[in-house]
């Protein structure tokens, strides 16, 4: 197919107009329509900014010529970070590399994701390693996840190794009944974290937003706000097949019989941080959040040299972090397209502000100097190296961290060009 030129450059004109396209009908479309000087493109070819569903990426990148000034919301081989099996591969490789260069002690800093193996069983080498680990950990629980699905689809827990055989028979039968499938759907099997930190007897995880505007050099921003997602049912390992107990996805929890759509099952990160600080003290909570910051840095570094860098691309990732009873954070997964649908007014307000700040950083209007360390509620934490606080910087948290991060801290929204 011929490569079709698209998008007339509207920059540099007296009355600048940013023409956008959007394939989603949710909060992002509201944000785009509300921005002064932005106008929805009337055709398929004339646009400056495109927020699209990931299913469009191949058609867009393979068959379209992108002009220098345009911006799109995904990198080409995004799956290296966000597909569960590839994320695990890249993190394991990074850990081995750090161990070879700096020793095993330093490599321990990368032990923030559960033991993970790729299945189906046709990958014999991976399966044998899993079986050895399984026997060492037995008794224990494991969790199976399809590598390319979200919202809790296809996930199940198991304890007995023979349950894998039952699962394999099911995938083989599906493959034989559908000749278009050459192999069963790929899953990862992970050691299940059986001792999650509980609040009110309920399990929760954190949804945290990270914006990457460049991979070479790596430039990444951390959003101060986010939320904790709670299960609707008290935690127990006696009911391993109850999704309302073990899965915190909103898509799962909102189907619970006693789910309240007005209250939802969420706390803001600010609310969570205040709770944890009151219970465990400032130092313990700051150390917890420092370890969470390390998760963002190491995970991005693990695929930095693999992601196809393109200055026209940016990506907003949704990190899912679980805290265990020992106050250790674990990386559960990284979402390529975190949900932008709002469940209530508070959720809408958070996501509207988040997306508005994303567009401020992408800066189609050319308002920024490039030296900003804070834009809205985003803080620059990596710019070809760690970004640290300066003496003139202040934190809303007492004895704030050294890194330029304020995750879960209360702060006023700054204008797009404010900050050092």
VONUFI-206143 format. One record per atom (N, C-alpha, C): x, y, z; residue in one letter. Coordinates in steps of 0.2 Angstrom, whole numbers, plus 5000, padded with zeros to 4 digits. Example, Ala and Ser with C-alpha at 12.3 -4.5 7.8 and 13.67 -1.06 7.14 Angstrom:
REM residues 2
506649725039A/506249785039A/506649845039A/506449895035S/506849955036S/506450005039S/
//
This chain:
REM residues 420
500449945000X/500050005000X/500450065000X/500250114996X/500650174996X/500650215002X/501150255004X/501250295010X/500950355009X/500350375012X/499950435011X/500250495016X/500450545013X/500550605017X/499950635021X/500050645027X/499450675031X/499650735035X/499150765038X/499250815043X/499650875040X/499250935039X/499550995037X/499851025044X/500451055043X/500751085049X/500451155050X/500051165056X/499751225057X/500151265062X/500751245064X/501151285069X/501451345065X/501551395069X/501951455066X/501451505063X/500851485063X/500351535060X/500151585065X/499851635063X/499651685068X/499051665072X/498551635069X/498051605073X/498151525073X/498451505078X/498651425078X/498051385079X/497951335075X/497451285076X/497751215077X/497551185082X/497851115082X/497251065080X/497351025075X/496750985073X/496950915076X/496450885079X/496450825082X/496050775080X/496250705081X/495750655079X/495750605086X/495250575087X/495150535093X/494650475092X/494950415093X/494450355092X/494050335098X/494150375103X/493850355110X/493250405111X/492750375114X/492150415116X/492150415124X/492650455127X/492650455134X/493050525137X/493350525142X/493650585145X/494150615141X/494550575137X/495050615133X/494650655127X/494150635125X/493750675120X/493550735123X/493250735129X/493050795132X/493650845133X/494150815135X/494750855136X/494950895129X/495050855124X/495250885118X/494750935115X/494150925116X/493650975114X/493651035118X/493851025124X/493851085129X/494451135128X/494951105125X/495551145124X/495551205119X/495651265121X/495651325117X/496151315111X/495851335105X/496251325099X/496351255096X/495951205099X/495951145096X/495351125093X/495351095087X/494751085083X/494851015080X/494250975081X/494250905078X/494250905071X/494750865068X/494850855061X/494250835058X/494050865052X/493450835048X/493650785044X/494250765042X/494450715037X/494950665040X/495150615037X/495550565039X/496350585038X/496450635034X/497150645032X/497450715036X/496950755038X/497250825040X/497150835047X/497750815051X/497750815058X/498450825060X/498450855067X/499050865070X/499250825076X/498650795079X/498650765085X/498150705085X/498350645087X/497950585086X/498050545092X/497450535096X/497350495101X/496950435099X/497350375098X/496950315095X/497050255099X/496550205098X/496550145101X/497150105098X/497450065102X/498050025100X/497949985094X/497349965093X/497149925087X/497349955080X/497350025081X/497450065075X/498250075073X/498650055078X/499350075077X/499750045071X/499549985069X/499849955063X/499749985057X/499050005056X/498850035050X/499150105050X/499150135056X/499450205056X/500150205054X/500550165057X/501250165057X/501550135050X/501150085048X/501450045042X/501150075035X/500650115035X/500350135029X/500250215029X/500550255033X/500450325033X/501150355035X/501250415031X/501850455032X/501650505037X/502050505043X/501850555048X/502350615047X/502050675047X/502550735047X/502850745054X/503350785053X/503750795059X/503450825065X/502950865064X/502650905069X/502050865073X/501850805070X/501250775073X/501450735079X/500950725083X/501050685089X/500450625090X/500650565092X/500250515093X/500350485100X/499850445102X/499950425109X/500150355111X/500550325106X/500850255107X/501450255103X/501950215106X/502550205103X/502450135099X/502850125094X/502650075089X/502650005092X/503249985095X/503249915098X/503149925106X/502549955107X/502349965114X/502349905119X/502249845115X/502049785119X/502649765123X/503249785122X/503849765125X/503849785133X/503449835134X/503349855141X/502749835144X/502249825140X/501549815143X/501249745142X/501549705138X/501249635137X/501649595143X/501249565146X/501449535153X/502049485152X/502149445147X/502649405146X/503349435144X/503249485139X/503849525137X/504049575143X/503649605147X/503849635152X/504249595157X/504049535158X/504449495163X/505149475160X/505149455153X/505749445150X/506249505151X/506049565149X/506449625149X/506749635156X/506249625161X/506449635168X/506949585171X/506849525169X/507349475170X/508049485167X/508049505161X/508649525157X/509049585161X/508649635163X/508949685166X/509249665173X/508849625176X/509149605183X/509849565182X/509849515177X/510449485175X/511049535174X/510849585170X/511349625168X/511649665174X/511249685178X/511449725184X/511849675189X/511649615189X/512049565193X/512749555190X/512849555184X/513449545181X/513949605182X/513649665181X/514049725181X/514149755188X/513649745193X/513649775199X/513649725205X/513449665204X/513349615209X/512649595211X/512549545214X/511949515216X/511549565221X/511949595225X/511549645230X/511249705226X/511549725222X/511249785218X/510649755214X/510749695211X/510249665207X/509549655211X/509649645218X/509049635222X/508549695222X/508749755219X/508349805219X/507849795213X/507949745209X/507449735204X/507049675205X/507049655212X/506549595214X/505949625216X/505549665212X/504949695213X/504349665209X/504449605206X/503949575202X/503949505204X/503349475205X/503349405207X/503649355202X/503849295204X/504149245200X/503649235194X/503849235188X/503449235182X/503749195176X/503249155173X/503449105168X/502949105163X/503249095157X/502749095151X/502549025149X/501849025148X/501548965146X/501148975139X/501048925135X/500848855137X/501448815137X/501248745138X/501748695140X/502248685134X/502048705128X/502448695122X/503148725123X/503148775127X/503848815129X/504148765134X/504448715132X/504648665137X/505148695142X/505648725140X/506148755144X/505848795150X/505448845148X/505148885153X/504748845158X/504348795155X/503948755159X/504348715164X/504848685162X/505248645167X/505548695173X/505748755171X/505948805176X/505348815181X/504848825178X/504248845182X/504048785187X/504148725185X/503948665189X/504448655195X/505048675193X/505548665199X/505448725204X/505248785202X/505048835206X/504448815210X/503948785207X/503348765210X/503448715216X/503848675214X/504048615219X/504348645225X/504748705224X/505148735230X/504648775234X/504148805231X/503648845234X/503048805237X/503048745235X/502448705237X/502448695245X/501848705248X/501248725246X/501248805244X/500848825239X/500848895238X/500348905232X/500148965231X/499648975226X/499949015220X/499649005214X/499949035208X/499349065204X/499449115200X/498949145196X/499149145189X/498649125185X/498749125177X/498349185174X/498749215170X/498549275166X/498649275159X/498149285154X/498349295147X/498749355146X/499249355142X/499749405141X/499449465138X/498949465134X/498649525130X/497949545132X/497749525138X/497049545140X/497049595146X/496549625147X/496449675153X/495849665156X/495749705161X/495149705165X/494949635168X/495449605170X/495349535174X/495149475169X/495149485163X/494849435159X/495349375158X/495049315159X/495449255158X/495949235164X/495849275170X/496349265175X/496049205180X/496449165182X/496249115188X/496749095192X/496649075198X/497149055203X/497148975203X/497648945205X/497748875206X/498248855211X/498248795214X/498648775219X/499048715217X/498648665213X/498848605211X/499148605204X/499748575203X/500048575196X/499548545191X/499148495193X/498748465188X/498248515185X/498048565189X/497648615186X/497848645179X/498548645179X/498848675172X/498648625167X/498648555168X/498548505163X/497748515161X/497348535166X/496648545164X/496548605159X/496948655161X/496948715157X/497248705150X/497748665150X/498048655143X/497548615139X/497248565141X/496748535137X/496148575135X/495948625139X/495448675136X/495748715131X/496348735131X/496648785126X/496748735120X/497048675120X/497148635115X/496448625111X/495948605115X/495248595112X/495048655108X/495148715111X/494948775107X/495348785101X/496048765101X/496448775095X/496248725090X/496048665092X/495848615086X/495148635083X/494748665087X/494048685084X/494148755080X/494648785081X/494748845077X/495448845073X/495348825067X/495948815063X/496348875061X/496148935063X/496548995062X/497049005068X/496948965073X/497448975078X/497948915078X/498548935077X/499148885077X/499348865084X/499248905089X/499448885096X/498948915101X/498948885107X/498548905112X/498748975114X/498249015116X/498349085119X/498949085124X/499349125123X/499949135128X/499749165135X/499949125140X/499849155147X/500449165150X/500449195156X/501049195161X/500749165167X/501149125171X/500949105177X/501449135182X/501149165188X/501549205192X/501349175199X/501849185204X/501749165211X/501349215214X/500749195216X/500249235219X/500449265226X/500349325227X/500549365233X/500049345238X/500149305243X/499649285247X/499549325254X/500049375254X/499949415260X/499949485259X/499449505255X/499349575253X/499249625259X/499449685259X/499249735264X/498449745264X/498149735269X/497449745269X/497249805273X/496649835271X/496349895274X/495649875275X/495349875281X/494749845282X/494549775280X/495149735280X/495049665278X/495049655271X/495149705267X/495049705260X/495749715256X/495849675251X/496449685247X/496349745242X/496949785240X/496849835236X/497549835232X/497549875226X/498149895223X/498149965221X/498649985218X/498750055216X/498750065209X/498350115206X/498450135199X/498850205199X/499350205196X/499850255196X/499950275188X/500050335187X/500150355180X/500850385179X/501150355173X/501750375171X/501750395164X/502050455162X/502050485155X/502750485153X/502850445147X/503550445144X/503450485137X/503850535137X/503850575131X/504450565126X/504950525129X/505550505125X/505850445128X/506150395124X/506450335126X/507250345125X/507450385120X/508150405119X/508250475118X/508450515123X/508550485130X/507850475133X/507950435139X/507350425142X/507050485146X/506450505145X/506150565149X/505450545151X/505350545158X/504750515161X/504550565166X/503850565167X/503450605171X/503050565176X/502950585182X/502550545187X/501950585189X/501350565189X/500750605191X/500650595198X/500550645202X/500550645209X/499850615211X/499350615208X/498750585210X/498650515206X/498150475209X/498050415206X/497550385211X/497450325212X/496950295217X/497150225219X/496850205224X/496950135227X/496250105225X/496250045222X/495650005220X/495549945225X/495049945228X/494849895233X/494449835230X/494549775233X/494049725232X/493449735236X/492949705233X/492249715236X/492149675242X/492549615243X/492449565248X/493049555252X/492949545258X/493549535263X/494049475260X/494649485261X/495149445258X/495149375262X/495249325258X/495349255261X/495649215256X/496149175258X/496449125253X/495949055253X/495449055257X/495048995257X/494548995250X/494449055247X/494049055241X/494449085235X/494849045233X/495249065227X/494949075221X/494349055220X/493949065214X/493449125214X/493449155219X/493049215220X/493449275218X/493249305212X/493549365209X/493449425213X/492849425216X/492749485221X/493249495226X/493549435228X/494049435233X/494749455231X/494949425225X/495649425223X/495849475218X/495349495214X/495449545208X/495149615210X/495549665209X/495349735211X/495149775205X/495149745199X/494949785193X/494249805194X/494149875192X/493449905193X/492949865188X/493149845183X/492749805178X/492449745181X/492849715186X/492649655190X/492149675196X/492449725200X/492149735206X/491449765205X/491349805199X/490649835198X/490149795197X/490249725195X/489749675194X/489549645201X/489849655206X/489749625213X/488949645215X/488649605218X/487949615219X/487849675224X/488349695229X/488249745233X/488649805231X/488849815225X/489349865223X/488949935223X/489249985226X/488850045226X/489250095221X/488950105215X/489250145210X/489450215212X/489050245217X/489250315219X/489850315223X/489950265228X/490550265232X/491050225228X/490950185224X/491450145221X/491850105226X/492450085224X/492950045228X/493650075228X/493650145228X/494250175227X/494450225233X/495050235234X/495350295238X/495850335234X/495850395235X/496350435231X/497050415234X/497550425230X/498250415233X/498450455239X/498150515239X/498250565245X/497950535251X/497350505250X/496950475256X/497350415259X/497650375254X/497950315256X/498650335259X/498950385257X/499650405260X/499550435267X/498950475268X/498850495275X/498650445279X/498350395277X/498150335281X/498750295283X/499150285278X/499750245280X/500250285284X/500350345283X/500750385287X/500550385295X/499850395296X/499550395302X/499750325306X/499750275302X/499750205305X/500550185306X/500950205301X/501650175301X/502150235302X/501950295301X/502450345302X/502750375295X/503050435295X/503250465289X/503850425286X/504350405290X/504950375287X/504750305283X/504350265286X/504150205283X/503750215277X/503350265276X/502950275270X/503350305265X/503850355267X/504250385262X/504750325259X/504950275263X/505350225260X/504950185255X/504350165257X/503850135253X/503850165246X/503650235246X/503550265240X/504250275236X/504850275239X/505450275236X/505550215232X/505350155235X/505350095232X/504950085226X/504350115226X/503850125221X/504150165215X/504550215217X/504850255212X/505350215208X/505750175212X/506250125208X/505950085203X/505250065205X/504950015200X/504850055193X/504650115193X/504550155187X/505250155183X/505750175187X/506350185183X/506650125180X/506650065184X/506950005182X/506549975176X/505849975177X/505449945172X/505549985165X/505650055165X/505750085159X/506450075156X/506850065160X/507550055158X/507649985155X/507249935157X/507249875155X/507049865147X/506649915145X/506549905138X/506749975134X/507150015137X/507350075134X/507650065127X/508050015127X/508450005120X/508049965116X/507449945117X/507149895113X/506549935110X/506249985114X/505650025111X/505950065105X/505550065100X/505750105094X/505550175095X/506150215096X/506050285098X/505750325092X/505350365093X/505050415088X/504850475092X/505150535090X/504950595094X/504250615093X/503950585088X/503250605087X/502750565092X/503050515095X/502650475100X/502750495107X/502250485111X/502250485118X/501750425121X/501850415127X/501350355130X/501250375137X/500550365139X/500350365146X/500250295148X/500550275153X/500550205156X/500150205162X/499750155164X/499450145170X/499850085174X/500150105179X/500550055183X/500050025188X/500049965189X/499749925195X/500249905200X/500149925206X/500649915211X/500249885217X/500549825220X/500249795225X/500749805231X/500449815237X/500849825243X/500749755247X/501249725250X/501149665254X/501149685261X/501049635265X/501049645273X/501649665276X/502249655272X/502849675274X/503049745272X/502549775269X/502649845266X/503149845260X/503149795256X/503549795250X/503049805244X/503249845240X/502849855234X/503049805228X/502549785224X/502649735219X/502349765213X/502649755207X/502349775201X/501949715198X/501349725197X/500849675195X/500849675187X/500649735184X/500649745177X/500749815175X/500849835169X/500849895166X/500349905160X/499949945161X/499349955156X/499550005150X/499549975144X/499650025139X/499150075138X/498450055139X/497950105138X/497550105144X/497750135150X/497350135156X/496650165155X/496150135158X/495450165157X/495350235158X/495050265153X/494950335153X/494150355154X/493850295156X/493150305157X/493050325165X/492650365166X/492550385173X/491950355177X/492050325183X/491550295186X/491150335191X/491350395192X/490950445196X/491250515195X/491050565198X/491250635197X/491950645199X/492150615205X/492850615207X/493350585202X/493150525200X/493550495195X/493650535188X/493050565186X/493050605180X/493550665181X/493450695187X/493950755189X/494650735188X/494850685191X/495550655191X/495750645184X/495350615180X/495650595174X/495650655169X/495150695170X/495150755166X/495750795167X/495950805173X/496550845175X/497150805173X/497150745173X/497750705171X/497850715164X/497350705160X/497450705152X/497550775150X/497250825153X/497450895152X/498150915153X/498450885158X/499150895160X/499550855155X/499350795152X/499750765147X/499750805141X/499250835139X/499250875133X/499750945134X/499750965140X/500151025142X/500851005141X/501050945143X/501750915142X/501950905135X/501450875131X/501550855124X/501650925121X/501350975123X/501451045121X/501451055113X/500851045110X/500751055103X/500751135102X/500651175107X/500651245106X/501351275107X/501851245109X/502551265109X/502551325115X/502251305121X/502251355126X/502851345131X/503051285132X/503551265137X/504251275134X/504751285139X/505451305138X/505851235137X/505551185139X/505951115139X/506351105146X/506351155150X/506751155156X/506251135163X/505651135161X/505151125167X/505251055171X/505151065177X/505251005181X/504550985184X/504051035183X/503351025186X/502851045180X/502451015178X/501851035174X/501251005177X/500751055179X/500151025182X/500350985188X/500050925188X/500250885194X/500750825192X/501050835186X/501550795184X/502250825186X/502650775189X/503350795191X/503850755187X/504350785184X/504850755180X/505350715184X/505350645184X/505750615188X/506350575185X/506350575178X/506950555174X/507050595168X/507650615167X/507850655161X/508550635159X/508550575156X/509250545154X/509650535161X/509250525166X/509550525173X/509050545178X/509150525184X/508650545189X/508650625190X/508050645191X/507950725192X/507850735200X/508250775203X/508250785210X/507950855212X/507750855218X/507450915221X/508050965221X/507851035220X/508351085222X/508151125228X/508651165230X/508551195237X/507851245236X/507751265230X/507151315230X/506551275229X/506551205228X/505951165228X/505651155235X/505051155235X/504651135242X/504251075241X/504151035246X/503750975246X/503150985250X/502550955248X/501950955253X/502050905258X/502550855257X/502650805262X/503250825267X/503150815273X/503750835278X/504250785276X/504950815276X/505450775274X/505450735268X/505250775263X/505050745256X/505650705253X/505550665248X/506050625245X/506550665242X/507150635240X/507650675237X/507450685229X/507150625227X/506950635220X/506450685219X/506350705213X/505850755211X/505150725210X/504950695215X/504250655215X/503850675221X/503250675220X/502750695225X/502150655225X/502250585224X/501650545223X/501250535229X/500650545229X/500150545234X/500150605239X/500550655237X/500550725241X/500050765238X/499750815243X/499250855241X/499650925238X/499450945232X/499751005229X/499251035225X/499351105224X/498951145220X/499151135213X/498751135208X/498851125201X/499251185199X/499851175196X/500151235193X/500051245186X/500151305183X/500051325176X/500551285172X/500451275166X/500851235161X/501551255161X/501651325162X/502351345161X/502751355168X/502351335173X/502651355180X/503151295182X/503651315186X/504151265188X/504751285186X/505351255189X/505951265187X/506251225181X/
//
